[in-house]
Amino acid sequence: MVTFNHELWIEGAITSVLEQDLEHVEVVIGDDCSTDSTMRRVEALAATDRRIRILPTPEKLGPRANYMRTLLACRGEYIHQLDGDDRFCDPAKLSLQARQLDEDPTLSGVFCTATRIDEHGATQGGARKPSGERSRYTLSDFARTCQADSCTVMFRRRNLPGFPEWYTSAPVGDWPLHMLNLLQGDYGWTDRVMAQYRVHSGGVWSGLDPSVQLQRTLGCHAIFLEHFPGDRRAELVGPIARRGLSIARKLARQGRREGARDALRWVRENAADGARWFDLMRTRVKIAFSKEEPA
């Protein structure tokens, strides 16, 4: 569990883990020098439950370094990330997902459906499900977009001997982690709401401006295309090109013409056979532009 200034929610997050019906659970807390009462609340809970292990943080590490060291400090057979502002909402979540991994050794991880909640815990919209709603998801499925909220995924610790050098500069942390796991095997999905992802202004992802989210999405795509094994590249190019073009179309519809052009150029220059993808979709993007200017 990584946390920073989560005093409003950290107790609920930790308690939602301690109340799981899975017998053997360790809660590893990596706090990045919170300036509020987060750590006082964590320490109070740790004093009453030996399953909580707090990592020492003598100086501020930054979100990515804190995330990496917390994951690598986990000692169980399976790892589950839960940020300090999210929570589980089903006491059987961990036991059900551990059983899935026990029963199917071809899976590298599993995830579930989640709901989104605001800073007060009120539900925001419907449950978030992955596209296609299938029982298994592949590297190709996650190449286009991250199909799972971070608070939903359990994966095998053996998949994580360490992090590649490029990981420290990745625009986000959890999506590239899932992609690394998926090199080892598919993810299984269960359509059962067992976690809640909190959306608030201080969120690492949800607090970002949508334009920044899109830029970071393209940044992740560039990393996948550059650093993932050549024999898996064919699984990445099509989904990534389609997502880049989808982003261009979205920006065009919002009237952000230059951003749309930049996204189109990115596809043409970065995706293998990108010129073909560009030509196939350019007309659709121009239709969106034509509402305000001639194609």
N, C-alpha and C positions, 0 to 999 in steps of 0.2 A: 504494500500500500504506500503510494507516494502522496505527500501532502505538503501544502504551503498555504498558510492563512485560511484554514478550513474550520475555524473554531465553531461556526454555526452548525457544521454537519459531521465533524469527525467522530463524535461519539456514536451517532447513528450508523455511520459506515462500519466502525469496528464492531459494534454490537450486532449488526446484521450478519457478520461473519461468525462471531462467537455463538450465536444462536442456531447455527447450522447443525443438522443432525449427523453430519460426518464426524466420526469419532476423533480422528487425528488431523488437527488443523494447527498451523502455526501462522500467526499474523506478524509479518515483518514490516516494520514501519520505517520509512525513509523520509524524514522531514527535512526540508531545505531551508532551515533557519527561519521559521515562521516568526513574524513580529507581533502576532496576537496571542491569544491564550491556547492555541492548538496544542502545543506540547504539554502544557499543564494538564489538559484534559486527557491526553494520551497517557501520561505518566500516572494519573489517578486510576485509569482503567488497568494499566499494566500492574499496578500494585495489588490488584485483586484477581488477576488471571495470568498464570504463568505461560499461557499460550502466546502472549504478546511479547515480541522481541523488538526493541528499539535500537536502530543503528545509530552510532555516534556521528554527529555532524559538527565538527569544530569550526567549520567555515562554510559559507554559502557555496554550493556547487553549481547551481543552474539547473533548469528542468531536465535536460537530457542526461547529464552526468548523474544526477540523483536517481533518475529512472533506471539507468543502466546498473548502477551499483546495488540498487534495491532488488532488482530482478536476479542479479548474480548471487546475492546473499541468500536466496531461498534454498532450502535444503530438502524439500519434499519431492516425491516422484512427479507430482503434477504442480504446475504454477497457475495461479489465477491473479490477474491484476484487478485491483479495485481502488480507484482514486479516492482521496479523502472526502470528496464532495458527492460521491455516488453511494449506492447501497444495494444490497440484495433484498428481494421482497418475497422470497420463497425459501423456507428453511431446508428444503430438500435439494436446493440448487447444486451444491458441491457434490453431494453423494450421487445424484443422478448423472452428472457429467463425468465423475470419476468412473462410474459403472460403464458409461459409453466407451470411454477410452480403454478400460479393462477388457471389454468384450470385442473390440475391433482394433487390433494392433496396426492396421493400415492407416488409421487416422492419426494425424499429428496434433490435432486439437479439436475442440468442440465449442459451439456457441449457441446462444438462445435468443429468443425475442426479448426486447426491452421496451419499457415506456420511458418517456421523457418527462421530467418534472422541473418546476421552477425553483427558485431559491427558498420558497415556503413549503415545497413538497406537493404543490398542486400539479395534476397531470396536464401536460401540454400536447394536445392532439392525440392521435391514435398510436398504437404500438408500432415500433419500427421493426420491419421484417426485411430480410435480404431479397434482392431481385430474383424472381423465378420461384422462390419458396420451395427449394429442393432439400433432400436429406443430406446431400454432400455438396461441398463447394471446393473448387480447384484453384490452383495458382492463377489460371486465366480469369476466373470469376472475380478474384480479388485484384487483379491487375488493373481493371477498369476503374474500380472504386472500392474503398474499404467497406465490406459488406456487414461488418460486425462492430457494434459499440464496444469500447474497451472494457466495460464492466461486465461483459457477457462471456468472455473467452477463457477457457481452461486449456492449457497445452502441456506437452511433455517436457520436463526439465532437460532431458537428454538432448533435445533439439537445440539447446542454448549453451554450447560450450564456451561461447564468448561472442563478442560483437565484431563485425568487420570494421576496418578503419573508416570506410565511408559513412558508417552509421552515425557517427558523431555530428556530421554536417547535414543529415537528412532533415527536411523541413518539419516533419512530425515524427513521433516515436513509435506509436503502436502499429500503424499500418505497415511500415517496413518490417517490423518484428513478425507480423502475421505472414508477410510474404516470405521471409526466411524460413518460418515454420512450414509453409506450404511447399517449399522445395523438398521436404521430407515426406509429405503425404497430405491428403485432403483434410478439410475441416468438416465435421458433422454438425448439422443444425437441428435443433429441437424447437418446434413452434409452441413454446410455453413461456409466458412472461415470468421471468425469475430475477430480473434486475431493473434498476431505475437509474437512468443517466440524467444528471442534473445540468440544466442549461441556465447559465447566469453570466453576468458581465465579467466576472473574474476567471471564467473557465479558460483552460489552456487552448481549447479549440472553439468552443461555443462562444467565447468572448471576442473572437476575432471578427473583423469586418469581412463580409462575404467576398469582397475582391481579394483580400489577403488569403482567404481559404482557397480560392481558385488558383492563385499563384503558387501556393504550397502544394496543391494537388499536382500541378504541372511539374513542380520541382521533384516530387516523388517519382513521377513518371520518368523523368530524365534519369534519375538514379537507377531505377529498375532496368531501363534500356542499356545503361552504360555498364552496370556492375554485375548483373545476374548472368549465370552461366550461358554460354552460347547455345548449348543444346536445348535450352528451355526458352530461348528467345522467341521462337515462333509462337509460343503460347501467350506472349506479352504484346506483340506488335499490334495485332488487330484490335483487341480491347482498348489499349492505350490510345491508338489513333482515333477510335470512335469517341472515347471520352474527351479527348482534346477538341474534337470537332463539335461535340455537344456543348462544351464550355463556350466555344466561339459563338455558337448559335444563341446560347443563353445571354451572353453579353450583348450581342447584336439586338436582341429583342428588348433589352433594357436601355437601348440607345447608346451603349458604350462602344462606339464603332472602332475606336483605335485599339481597345482591349481585345475586341473580337478579331481584328486583323492580326494582332500579335499572337493570339492563340492559333489562328490558321497558319501563320508562318512557322510557329513552333512545330506543328504537325508535319508540315512539308519538310522542315529541316532536320527533325530529330527522329521521326518514325521511319523505319525501313519501309520503302515503297510509299513514303509519305506523300509524294506527288500524286499518286493514284488516288489516295484517300482525299487529298485536297480537291482534286477535280470532281470526285463523286459528290462531295458535300458542298462545294463552293456555291452552287446555285441556290441551295436552301438558305445558306447564310445571306446571300445577296437579296433574297426575297425579304428577309427580315430588315435588311438595310433599306430596301426600296420604299419602305413606308415614310422615310424621311429624306432620302436622296436617291437619285436614279442609279440603277445598277451599272 
